[in-house]
Amino acid sequence: MKRSTPLIATPISHQFENETYGGEISEASDCLEVRERSLDTEWANQFLFHIDVDLTHEWNDEMHTYLSTAFNKKPHLRLITLQATRCCLGERLIDGMFQLEGKIYSAREMIDNSIVNSKWLREKLSPDTAIGLENNNYYPTPAYQDVTDGDFISEVLEENDLFLLLDIAHAMVAAHNKNLSYDQYIASLPLHRIIQLHICQPKLPVGGVAVDAHGAPDEGMFQEVLRLVEKLPNIKYLTIEYYKDKDILIESILHLRQLLKINNV
C-alpha cells in the first residue's frame, strides 16, 4: 500500500499579521501550526499546536487553566507538541542559553512530571488528538542536563506513549555542541515515534558553539528531510520554521512539495 504524503504544516507567525502574506503562505501550505501568539487567529486548517511549555516540569493550577483555555479555542486539533527545554524551573537566559535557576529537577522527577502531565492532557484533549514532544538544542550550560539525552527523551516518550517532533536543526546543534556526529546523535533518539519534522538551517561554526539560527533550509537540509521521510513512513507533518522573508518561505515550501512529488513520497 502506498504511503500517504506528509502534509506541509506552516507556523502561524508574525507574517500572518499581514493578511495578504498570510493568505499567500496558507495557499502554499496544506495546513497550519498554531503557536501561543496566534491562538486567536481564525485561519483555516489549523491542525497542529506547538506549545512552548515543558512537559517535564511541574504544572500548577495556573498552567492547567492556561492550557485548558488554549485548547478550548482550538477544539479540532490533530496534534499538539510540547517541549523539554531545561532541567530547572527558572528561565534565565545568557546569550540565548538557559542558566540554572530556580528549582532543579532530577531526570526521574522530570519523567514523573511528564507522566502526570500526559495523563492530564489526555483527560482534556479529544482522543483523536495526538501528543508529541520536541527534542531541544543542547548548549554547554548545566541547565541542559538530561533533557537532550536520547535515553531520556526515549524514556519520556515510551512511558507516556507519545510521538516525537524531530527538530532537525535542534538535533544538529545538540550533536555539534556535544562533540558527536549528527548520525550518532539521532540514532540515540526514538525515530520510530517521529510524527513531525521541524525544518530550518542552523549555524554550526567549526570550533564554536552551534546555534539554532532559523535560516532558510539549504539543499542539504531538504535532502535530509527526504531521507527521513523515505525511511520513516509514520511522519505525517513537515514544518519549515523560517520567518524572515515571506517570499523565501513560500519558495521553500513549494520546493519541498516538488521534491516530495519527484521522489514519489
N, C-alpha and C positions, 0 to 999 in steps of 0.2 A: 504494500500500500504506500502510495506517495505521501511523503510528509507534507504538512502544511507550511507555507511560507511564513516566517515570523512577521509580525506587524511592526511597523516603524512608529514608535510612540515618542512624540516630541514634548519636552517640558514646556509648560505654560510660564514663560519667563517675562521679564520686563518688556521684551519686544512686543508682546501681545497688548501692551497698553496703547500701542498704535493699532487701531482696528484694521487698517489696510494690511499692515505687516502680519498681524495675527491671522487674518484671512488667508494670506498667501502661504504662510507656514502650515496652517491647518490643511489647506488643499493639498500640499505636498506630502502630508503625513497620513497614516492610517488611523491614528488615534492620538490622544494627548495624555501627558502625565501631569497630574496636579501637584503643585508644591504648596507649602503653607501660605505663601504670599498670594496664591491665586485661588484660594478656597471659595471666594465669592464670585468667580467668573462663571459665565454661562455658555462657553464654547461647547460645541457638540463633541461627542465621543470622548469624554473624559473617563477613560477606563482604568487608569493607574493613579496611585497616590504615593509619592515618595516623601517620607516624613523625617525631618531632622531631629529625631528623638531616639535616644539609646534604649534598645530593647533590654539591655543588660544592666540598667540602673534600676533602683527602686522607684516606683511610681506612687505618688501620693494622690489624695482626692482631687487636688487641683489639676494634676495631669490627666486623671480619668475624665474629669469634666471637660477639659480642653479637647481631648481626643474624641469623646462622645459627641461633642458639638461639631467637630470637623466631619465625623462620619455621617452625621445627620444631614449635612449639606451635600454630601456625595453618596447617595444611597445605592448607586448602581456600579460600584467599583468591582473590577475583576481581580485586582491585585493591589495590595499595599506592601510597601517595603520600608523597613526601619534600619537603624544603624547600630554599630558598636564602635564608637569613636575613641574612647579613652577609658582608663580603669579608675577614674576619680569623678566625683560629682561636680567639682568646680570646672569653670570654662575659661580659665585664664590662658590667653594666647601671647606668645612672644614670637615675632616673625612668622606668624601663621601656624605655629606649632603649640599644641596643648602642653601646659605645665601641670605638674602635680599640685592639686589644690582641693581643699575640702575633704570629704570622706573618701578614703581609698578602698576599693573593693578587691578582694582576692578573686582568683579565677573561679573558685567554687561559688562564691557569693554571686558573681555575675551570671553564672549558669543557673543558679537557683532563682535569681531575679527574672531571667528570661522565661523560666518555666511558669512562674506566677503571672507574668505579663502576657505570655502567649495564651494562657488559659483565659484571662480576662478579655483579650482581643476576640477570641473565638465566641465568647458569650455575647459580644457586642456586634460582631460582623455577621453578614449573611454567610451561610455555609458555602455559597458559591464564590466567596472572596478568598483568594489565596493570600498567604502571608509569606513575606520573604525578608531576608537580611542582607544588607550590602557589606561587602568587605571594605575595610578602610585603608587609607595610607598608613605606612609606618614612618615615623620621624624619630630621630635619636634623642628622645626625652623619656623619662620614666613613666610618663602618662600613657604611653602606648604599650606598656607591659601586658602581655597575654592577648590583647584584643585583635591583633593582626596575625596571630599564630594559626596556621592551618588546622592544627589539632583542636584548638579552642573553638574556632569557627565551626568545624565539623561537629563537635560535641553539642554546641548550641542548636545547630540545625537538626541533628539526629534526635536529641532529647525532645524537641518540640515538633518534629515532622514539618520543618519549614523549607522553603525554597531559597536558593542563593541568587541574589542580584550580583553578578560579577561585574565590577567596575574594572575594566582592563587597565586604565591608567593608574588606578589605585594599586593594582597588583604589580605593575611595572615599577611604580615608586617604592612600594614596600620591598620588592626584590632588590632594587638598586641600593636602598638605604640599609638593608640587612646583609649586603655583600653576597647575595645569591643570584643565580641566573633566573630570568623570568620563568623559563620552563620548570626549573626546580621548585620555584615558589608556587606556581599554580597547580603543580602536581600534588601539593600538600592540601589543596582545597577540595571540597566535595563537589567536583564538577558535574557529577550525575544529577545534582539537585539544581543546576542552573535553570532559571526560568526567564531571565532578562540579562541583557548586556548594556552597560553604560559605556559610551564610546567618546573619547576625546584624546587630544595629544598632550602628554606630559612633557616636562623638561627633565632630562636625565644627564646632567653635566658630568663629564669624566672627572673623578676626584672630588666632586662636590655633592651636596645634598640634593636629591631629586625632589621635584615639587609637582603637584597636580595643577598644571597651568591652564587647563580647559582650552587648549588650542584646537583649531580645526584638524580633524583626523587626516593623516597623510596616507599614501597608498599602502605603506607597510601596515598601518593600523587597520585599514579596510581588509587587507588580506588575512590578518589575524582574526577579524570578525568572521570572515568566510570559513576559515579553518575550524573555528569553534562551532559554527552553525552546522557545518557538514559533519562534524564529529559527534555533536550532541543534539540529537533531534528534538529534545524537550524544550529547547529555547523558543519562547513564544514572542518576546518583545525585544526590539533593538532601539536604543535611545541615544541619539547624538547630543552630547552635552557641550554645545558651543553657543555662546551668547553674544559675541561681539559684533557680528555683521549679518544682517538678515539674509542678504543675497548669498553669502558664503555658506550659511546654514542650509538654505534651500538647495544650493548646488550639491552639498554633501549628502543631503537626504536623497536627492534624485540619483546621484552617483551610486550610493549604496543600493538603491532599488534596482538600478540597472545591473549591478554586479550580481545581486541575488537572482535576477532573471537569467543572466548569461550562464550562471552556474547551476541553473535549474533547482534552486533552493526554495 
